[in-house]
Amino acid sequence: MIGPSNIGDAILVSGVIAAVRTRYPEGHLTLVVGERAAALFAEDPRIQTLVNADRFRSPLARVTLAFALWRYQPQVLVDLRHTLYPLLLKPLQAWRYLRQPPRDVVHMRERHRWKLHAQVPGIADDGAASCPLWFSERDVAHVEALWRRWQLHRAPRIALIAPGARSHIKRWTAEGFAWVADRLITEADTLVVFSGEPDEEPVVEEIAALMRGRAHSLVGLVTIRQLGVVMQRVQLVITNDSGALHLASAVGAPTVAVFGPTDAGKYGPTAPSSRTIRRRLFCAPCERALCRFNHECMRFITPEDVYDAAKELLQTRDMRHET
């Protein structure tokens, strides 16, 4: 299987992996993904061979990988990146890999599922509709140790805030996150925990410096998989369009997703309890790498918008637990 490089995209294809494994329970599954995505699937018992595609970036290295896969002679090939590998590995069926989903298949999770059925006819739908992830016993034990160290089991509610994103234009304002975090602490009786990748520590520190209250930070303390275990335990996740958003959807965590330049129809939350906050401007979603204006699609989202959505999800959760 040829998969994506980014963590968020990798999470979206985890349902495809589950569907392939269900269809071929005794098969040897080889997954080719980028280094960041590989961290999500390390030691996953569903995958027998994990290949880091980032090690094959040069033209010569790509040829080496192509012939290695050719010698492997896979009986089933799933290519979710539209590479040239099907021309070498499945030349008589290469036309299947050129097909694109119709326009009414919008969300990327559904588009990946459509490609799976186009490339591997007859495969069952079970498993592809969701994004099942695998967590090791070590992942769970690590999170349990953090819970004990911080005594998080005593908190009536826990909200996880993931303020980062790979692109800075997808990040909501530090002032907005700080305001929402303080309101959750003081008015919603909710403990706040921040998360992020190691290089996002300055983002979290900026928000913490603007807050009146205190919050915990998981930056540098958990892996991407362990963050998924954390999300299974919290009552709310607030995030931008990022890998954290798709991770929250995969584990079914109640989610408030803040969207600006990217299309929520393609990448929005899919958890049963979720809210998408965005401003409908003439330029958004532009899906550009650089903003042509002044980042209004994010700056015009108010803290009240995000907090009201968060409070609604928390109240809904409380009512369900009372009944």
C-alpha positions in Angstrom: 0.0 0.0 0.0 1.3 3.4 -1.0 0.2 5.9 1.7 0.7 9.6 2.5 3.5 11.4 4.2 1.7 13.6 6.7 0.2 12.4 10.0 -3.2 13.8 9.4 -3.5 12.2 5.9 -2.2 8.9 7.4 -4.9 8.9 10.0 -7.5 9.4 7.3 -6.3 6.3 5.4 -6.2 4.1 8.5 -9.7 2.9 7.7 -8.4 1.7 4.3 -5.7 -0.3 6.1 -8.3 -1.9 8.3 -10.4 -2.8 5.3 -7.5 -4.4 3.4 -6.5 -6.4 6.5 -10.1 -7.6 7.0 -10.2 -8.7 3.4 -6.8 -10.4 3.5 -6.3 -11.5 7.1 -3.4 -13.8 6.3 -1.7 -11.5 3.9 1.6 -9.8 4.3 0.8 -6.0 4.3 3.6 -3.6 3.3 2.9 0.1 3.9 5.0 2.8 2.2 4.5 6.2 4.0 6.6 9.2 4.9 8.6 9.4 8.1 6.1 11.4 10.0 3.3 9.0 9.2 5.5 6.0 9.9 5.5 6.9 13.6 1.8 6.3 13.7 2.1 2.7 12.4 5.3 1.6 14.1 4.8 -1.9 15.7 1.2 -2.0 14.4 0.5 -5.8 14.2 -1.7 -5.3 11.1 1.4 -4.2 9.1 4.2 -6.6 8.5 6.6 -4.3 6.6 6.8 -0.5 7.1 8.8 1.5 4.6 9.9 5.1 5.2 9.3 6.7 1.8 11.3 9.8 2.8 14.5 7.8 2.5 13.8 7.5 -1.2 13.5 11.1 -2.3 16.1 11.3 -5.0 15.3 10.0 -8.5 17.8 7.2 -8.1 16.4 6.2 -4.7 12.9 6.2 -6.1 14.0 3.8 -8.9 15.6 1.6 -6.2 12.3 1.5 -4.3 10.3 0.8 -7.4 12.4 -2.2 -8.3 12.4 -3.4 -4.7 8.6 -3.3 -4.8 8.6 -5.0 -8.3 10.7 -7.9 -6.9 8.2 -8.2 -4.1 5.4 -8.8 -6.7 2.4 -7.7 -4.6 -0.8 -9.4 -5.5 -2.9 -6.4 -4.3 -1.7 -2.8 -4.7 -3.4 0.2 -3.2 -2.0 3.6 -4.2 -3.4 6.6 -2.4 -0.8 9.0 -3.7 -1.2 8.6 -7.5 2.4 7.6 -8.0 3.9 5.9 -11.0 4.4 2.6 -9.2 1.2 1.0 -10.6 2.6 1.3 -14.1 5.5 -1.0 -13.0 3.7 -3.2 -10.6 0.3 -3.6 -12.2 0.7 -2.5 -15.9 -2.5 -4.2 -17.1 -4.6 -2.6 -14.4 -2.9 0.8 -14.3 -6.0 2.4 -15.6 -7.7 1.7 -12.3 -5.2 3.9 -10.5 -5.8 6.9 -12.7 -9.5 7.2 -11.8 -10.6 10.1 -9.6 -13.6 10.2 -7.2 -16.7 12.0 -8.4 -17.3 15.6 -7.2 -20.0 14.5 -4.8 -17.4 12.5 -2.8 -16.0 15.4 -0.9 -14.3 14.4 2.4 -10.8 13.0 2.1 -11.7 10.0 4.2 -14.5 9.1 1.8 -12.3 9.9 -1.2 -9.7 7.4 0.0 -12.4 4.8 0.5 -13.6 5.4 -3.1 -10.1 4.9 -4.4 -9.8 1.7 -2.5 -12.9 0.3 -4.1 -11.8 1.5 -7.6 -8.4 -0.1 -7.2 -9.4 -3.4 -5.5 -12.9 -4.3 -6.8 -15.0 -6.5 -4.5 -13.4 -5.5 -1.2 -15.8 -5.2 1.7 -16.8 -1.8 3.0 -16.3 -2.8 6.7 -13.6 -0.8 8.4 -13.0 1.7 5.7 -15.8 4.0 6.8 -14.1 4.7 10.1 -10.5 5.4 11.0 -9.5 2.7 13.5 -6.1 3.1 15.0 -4.0 0.7 17.0 -2.4 1.6 20.4 0.2 -0.5 22.1 0.1 -1.5 25.8 3.1 0.7 26.2 1.2 3.7 24.8 -1.6 3.1 27.3 0.7 2.6 30.2 2.6 5.8 29.4 -0.6 7.9 29.4 -1.8 6.2 32.6 1.5 7.2 34.3 1.0 10.8 33.2 -2.6 10.8 34.6 -1.3 9.6 38.0 1.6 12.1 38.0 -0.7 15.0 37.3 -3.7 13.5 39.2 -5.9 14.1 36.2 -8.4 11.5 37.4 -9.5 14.1 40.0 -10.5 16.6 37.4 -14.3 16.8 36.7 -13.6 17.6 33.0 -10.5 17.8 30.9 -10.2 19.8 27.6 -7.3 19.2 25.3 -6.2 22.2 23.2 -4.0 21.6 20.2 -3.1 25.1 18.9 -0.5 24.0 16.3 -0.6 23.2 12.6 2.0 22.5 10.0 1.2 25.7 8.2 1.0 28.9 10.2 -1.9 30.2 8.3 -4.1 27.4 9.6 -3.4 28.5 13.2 -6.0 30.4 15.1 -4.7 33.3 17.3 -2.8 32.8 20.5 -5.0 35.4 22.2 -8.1 33.5 21.2 -6.8 30.2 22.5 -5.7 31.8 25.8 -9.1 33.5 26.3 -11.0 30.2 25.7 -8.7 28.3 28.0 -9.2 30.7 30.8 -13.0 30.6 30.4 -13.0 26.8 30.4 -11.0 26.9 33.7 -13.0 29.6 35.5 -16.5 29.1 34.2 -16.8 25.5 33.0 -14.8 23.9 35.8 -12.5 22.3 33.2 -8.9 21.4 33.5 -6.9 22.4 30.3 -4.1 20.4 28.7 -2.2 21.6 25.7 -0.6 19.4 23.1 1.7 19.8 20.2 4.8 18.5 18.4 8.2 19.5 19.8 8.7 22.3 17.3 5.3 23.8 18.4 6.4 24.4 22.0 6.8 28.2 21.3 3.2 28.3 20.2 2.0 26.7 23.4 4.3 28.9 25.5 2.9 32.0 23.9 -0.6 31.0 24.8 0.3 30.0 28.3 2.0 33.4 28.8 -1.3 35.2 27.9 -3.4 33.1 30.3 -4.4 34.0 33.8 -5.0 30.4 34.8 -2.6 27.4 34.7 -2.6 24.5 32.3 -0.6 21.4 31.7 1.4 20.8 28.6 2.0 17.5 26.8 4.5 19.0 24.3 7.4 16.6 24.1 5.9 14.1 26.6 3.8 12.0 24.3 4.0 10.5 20.8 1.3 10.9 18.2 -0.2 7.5 19.1 0.0 8.3 22.8 -1.9 11.5 22.1 -4.6 9.4 20.7 -4.9 7.6 24.0 -5.1 10.9 25.8 -7.9 12.0 23.5 -9.8 8.9 24.4 -9.8 10.1 28.0 -10.7 13.8 27.7 -14.1 15.3 27.4 -13.3 17.9 24.7 -10.7 18.6 22.0 -10.2 22.1 20.5 -7.9 22.2 17.5 -7.1 23.8 14.2 -7.1 21.8 10.9 -4.2 19.6 11.8 -3.2 16.0 12.5 -4.6 16.4 16.0 -8.1 17.1 14.4 -8.0 13.8 12.5 -6.7 12.0 15.5 -9.6 13.3 17.6 -12.0 12.2 14.9 -10.4 8.7 14.7 -11.0 8.1 18.4 -14.4 9.8 18.5 -13.5 12.6 20.9 -15.9 15.6 21.0 -14.2 18.2 18.9 -14.3 21.9 18.2 -12.4 22.5 15.0 -11.3 26.0 13.9 -11.1 26.4 10.1 -9.8 29.2 8.0 -8.0 28.8 4.6 -8.7 25.0 4.3 -12.0 23.4 3.2 -13.9 21.9 6.2 -15.9 19.9 3.7 -12.8 18.0 2.8 -10.9 17.9 6.1 -13.5 18.7 8.8 -14.2 16.6 11.9 -16.1 13.4 11.6 -16.6 12.5 15.3 -20.3 12.2 16.2 -20.0 15.2 18.6 -18.2 17.9 16.8 -18.5 21.6 15.8 -16.7 23.4 13.0 -16.0 27.1 13.5 -15.3 29.2 10.4 -15.9 32.6 8.8 -17.5 32.5 5.4 -15.5 35.2 3.5 -15.2 35.8 -0.2 -11.7 34.4 -0.2 -12.2 31.4 2.1 -11.5 28.6 1.8 -8.6 29.5 -0.5 -6.4 26.4 0.2 -3.4 28.5 -0.5 0.0 28.2 1.2 0.2 32.0 1.7 -2.6 34.4 2.5 -3.2 37.1 -0.1 -4.8 39.4 2.5 -4.4 39.7 6.2 -5.5 36.3 7.6 -9.1 37.5 8.1 -10.5 34.0 7.9 -8.9 33.2 11.2 -8.7 36.6 12.9 -12.4 37.2 12.5 -13.3 34.1 14.5 -14.0 35.3 18.0 -13.2 33.6 21.2 -16.9 33.6 22.1 -17.6 31.5 19.0 -15.2 28.8 20.0 -16.1 28.9 23.7 -19.8 28.7 23.1 -19.3 25.6 20.9 -17.0 24.0 23.5 -19.5 24.7 26.3 -22.3 23.2 24.3 -20.4 20.0 23.7 -19.5 19.8 27.4 -23.1 20.3 28.5 -24.3 17.7 26.0 -21.8 15.3 27.4 -22.9 16.0 31.0 -26.6 15.5 30.1 -25.8 12.1 28.6 -23.9 11.0 31.7 -26.8 12.1 33.9 -29.4 10.0 32.0 
